[in-house]
């Protein structure tokens, strides 16, 4: 069984799975015997994303009354009335997401990226290192000349943001998306949102982009090698002396965090 290059384009999220677990990549995108599951935290992030940039997807959510317990007849009756496949969250989750959405749209830095006719959820396609890729840009702002990506995080301090970029390979995402959009590296902005809500506008450094570009190249080469050999073993299964594709501790991620009082209107 092989990867279908005609129908299955690569993406940042697929490469991240390849980086973390080659066997899971094989099971998910080649054999297609595994379907990845979301968590409640992921679903809450998806809800905020839909409210801000893709409101047409809000119909795919179902909000349970907070005091309704799963397994009860009342819950079963409520569930039967919901659309098939709807993402189930609590009504309190919906209320919190609306508060956060309003806070983002009032934020002195973040708000401008949602104004003056930005393009939301823009699909882009192309080749990177000879491989077919696809992506969806959260916001492509023609007027401001930048790409904006919305992220939810547990905290917005410098250290938390830096490690979120590393842990979730957001540098890889930046490199992939900007290559496909054919935009310069300094045209990327993160709008990072955490609970309560707290919001920061983050402009990554050139070092962060360099890390992402190196990681992108290495993973593309790994993908080519694995599809040619048919070897999807995880790294701990490799024999001594075999090539190991893995991010080293030396691959640091640098991030420049722009805070309201420091930057004014300086980003874009």
C-alpha positions in Angstrom: 0.0 0.0 0.0 1.4 3.4 -1.0 0.7 7.1 -0.6 -1.6 8.4 -3.3 0.1 11.6 -4.5 -2.8 12.5 -6.8 -5.5 12.6 -4.1 -3.5 12.9 -0.9 -1.6 16.1 -0.7 0.8 16.6 2.1 0.2 19.3 4.8 1.8 20.8 7.9 -0.4 18.6 10.1 0.5 15.5 8.2 4.2 16.2 8.4 3.9 16.8 12.2 2.4 13.3 12.5 5.3 11.9 10.5 7.7 13.7 12.8 6.1 12.4 15.9 5.1 8.9 14.9 5.8 7.4 11.4 3.7 4.3 12.0 0.7 6.5 12.9 1.3 8.5 9.7 1.2 5.2 7.8 -2.0 4.1 9.6 -3.7 7.4 9.2 -2.8 8.6 5.7 -1.7 5.5 3.7 -3.5 2.4 5.1 -6.2 4.7 6.5 -7.1 2.4 9.3 -6.8 5.0 12.0 -8.9 8.1 12.5 -7.4 10.7 14.8 -9.6 11.8 17.7 -10.0 15.3 19.0 -10.0 16.3 22.7 -12.3 18.7 24.5 -9.5 21.3 24.6 -9.1 20.9 20.8 -12.8 21.2 20.3 -12.9 24.5 22.3 -10.2 25.9 20.1 -12.0 24.8 17.0 -15.1 26.6 18.3 -13.3 29.9 18.8 -11.7 29.5 15.4 -15.1 29.0 13.8 -16.5 32.1 15.6 -13.7 34.3 14.3 -12.9 33.1 10.9 -15.3 30.3 9.8 -18.8 31.0 11.1 -20.4 28.7 8.6 -19.0 25.8 10.7 -20.9 26.8 13.9 -23.8 24.6 12.8 -21.6 21.7 13.4 -21.6 22.2 17.2 -24.1 21.1 19.8 -24.1 22.8 23.2 -25.3 20.8 26.1 -27.0 22.4 29.1 -24.4 22.5 31.9 -26.4 20.6 34.4 -27.5 17.8 32.0 -25.7 14.6 32.8 -24.6 12.2 30.1 -26.4 8.8 30.2 -29.7 10.2 31.4 -32.9 10.0 29.4 -32.9 13.8 29.1 -29.4 13.7 27.6 -30.3 11.0 25.2 -33.4 12.9 24.1 -31.3 16.1 23.7 -28.6 14.2 21.7 -31.2 12.7 19.3 -32.2 16.3 18.3 -28.6 17.3 17.4 -27.1 17.1 13.9 -25.3 13.9 13.2 -21.6 14.2 13.9 -21.9 17.5 15.8 -19.1 18.4 18.1 -20.5 18.3 21.6 -19.6 21.0 24.1 -21.2 22.7 27.1 -23.3 25.9 26.9 -20.7 27.5 29.2 -18.0 26.7 26.5 -20.1 28.6 23.9 -20.5 31.6 26.3 -16.7 31.6 27.1 -15.8 31.4 23.4 -18.1 34.4 22.6 -16.5 36.5 25.3 -13.1 35.6 23.9 -14.2 36.4 20.4 -15.4 39.8 21.4 -12.1 40.4 23.3 -10.1 39.6 20.2 -12.2 41.9 18.0 -11.7 44.8 20.6 -8.0 44.2 21.1 -5.9 47.2 20.1 -3.4 45.0 18.0 -5.4 41.9 17.1 -8.6 43.6 15.9 -7.1 45.2 12.8 -6.4 41.8 11.3 -10.1 41.1 11.2 -11.0 44.4 9.6 -10.8 45.9 6.1 -11.9 42.9 4.2 -9.5 40.1 5.1 -9.8 36.8 3.4 -10.6 34.0 5.8 -9.8 30.3 5.4 -8.0 30.7 2.1 -7.0 27.4 0.5 -3.5 27.3 -1.1 -1.9 24.6 -3.1 1.5 24.0 -4.6 4.7 22.0 -4.5 7.5 22.2 -1.9 10.7 20.2 -2.5 9.0 18.4 -5.3 6.0 17.2 -3.2 2.3 18.3 -3.5 1.1 20.3 -0.6 -2.1 22.0 0.6 -3.0 24.4 3.4 -5.7 26.8 4.6 -4.6 30.2 5.8 -6.7 31.5 8.7 -6.4 35.0 7.5 -4.8 36.4 4.4 -4.9 40.2 4.7 -4.3 41.8 1.3 -4.5 45.4 2.7 -2.0 44.8 5.4 0.1 42.3 3.3 0.3 39.5 5.9 -0.8 36.1 6.9 -2.3 35.7 10.4 -2.7 32.5 12.3 -5.0 32.2 15.3 -3.7 30.0 18.2 -5.1 29.1 21.5 -2.7 28.5 24.4 -2.6 27.7 28.1 -0.7 30.9 28.8 0.7 33.9 26.8 4.0 34.6 28.6 7.2 34.5 26.5 8.3 31.1 27.6 4.9 29.4 27.1 4.6 30.8 23.6 8.2 29.8 22.7 7.6 26.2 23.8 4.2 26.0 22.2 5.9 26.9 18.9 8.4 24.2 19.5 6.1 21.5 20.9 3.5 22.0 18.2 6.0 22.7 15.4 4.4 26.0 14.5 7.7 27.0 12.9 7.1 24.1 10.5 3.6 25.4 9.9 5.0 28.9 9.1 7.5 27.7 6.6 4.9 25.4 4.9 2.2 28.1 4.6 4.4 30.9 3.5 6.0 28.8 0.9 2.6 27.9 -0.5 1.3 31.5 -0.2 4.6 32.8 -1.8 5.0 35.4 0.9 8.1 36.7 2.7 8.9 35.4 6.2 8.4 38.7 7.9 4.7 38.7 6.8 3.6 36.1 9.4 1.7 37.0 12.6 0.3 34.8 15.4 -2.7 36.0 17.4 -2.4 33.9 20.6 -5.4 33.6 22.9 -5.6 32.0 26.3 -8.2 31.8 29.0 -9.8 34.7 30.9 -9.2 35.9 28.0 -5.6 37.1 27.4 -4.4 38.0 24.0 -1.0 38.7 22.5 0.2 39.5 18.9 3.4 37.6 18.1 5.7 38.2 15.2 8.3 35.4 15.0 11.9 36.1 14.3 13.9 35.1 11.2 15.6 32.4 13.3 12.2 30.8 14.0 11.5 30.7 10.2 14.9 29.3 9.5 14.2 26.5 12.0 10.9 25.8 10.3 12.4 25.8 6.8 15.1 23.3 7.9 12.6 21.1 9.6 10.3 21.2 6.5 13.2 20.1 4.2 14.3 17.3 6.6 10.7 16.0 6.8 10.2 16.1 3.1 13.4 14.1 2.6 12.2 11.6 5.2 8.8 11.3 3.5 10.5 10.6 0.1 12.8 8.0 1.7 10.0 6.3 3.5 7.6 6.1 0.6 10.4 4.7 -1.6 11.5 2.1 0.9 8.1 1.3 2.5 9.8 1.5 5.9 7.4 3.2 8.4 9.1 2.0 11.6 9.2 4.4 14.5 12.6 5.7 15.6 13.0 3.5 18.6 12.6 0.5 16.3 15.6 1.4 14.1 18.8 -0.6 14.3 22.0 0.9 15.5 23.6 3.0 12.7 20.4 3.5 10.7 19.5 7.1 9.8 17.4 8.8 12.4 15.2 11.8 11.4 14.5 13.7 14.5 14.7 17.3 15.8 17.7 17.7 18.0 17.9 19.7 21.2 20.1 22.2 19.3 17.2 23.1 17.0 16.1 26.0 19.1 13.1 28.2 18.3 13.4 31.9 18.8 10.3 34.1 19.0 9.9 37.9 19.2 6.8 38.8 21.2 5.2 42.1 20.5 3.1 43.5 23.4 0.7 46.4 23.1 2.8 48.9 25.1 6.0 48.0 23.2 4.8 48.0 19.7 1.8 50.4 19.3 0.8 50.0 15.7 4.1 48.6 14.6 3.4 45.1 13.4 1.5 45.7 10.1 
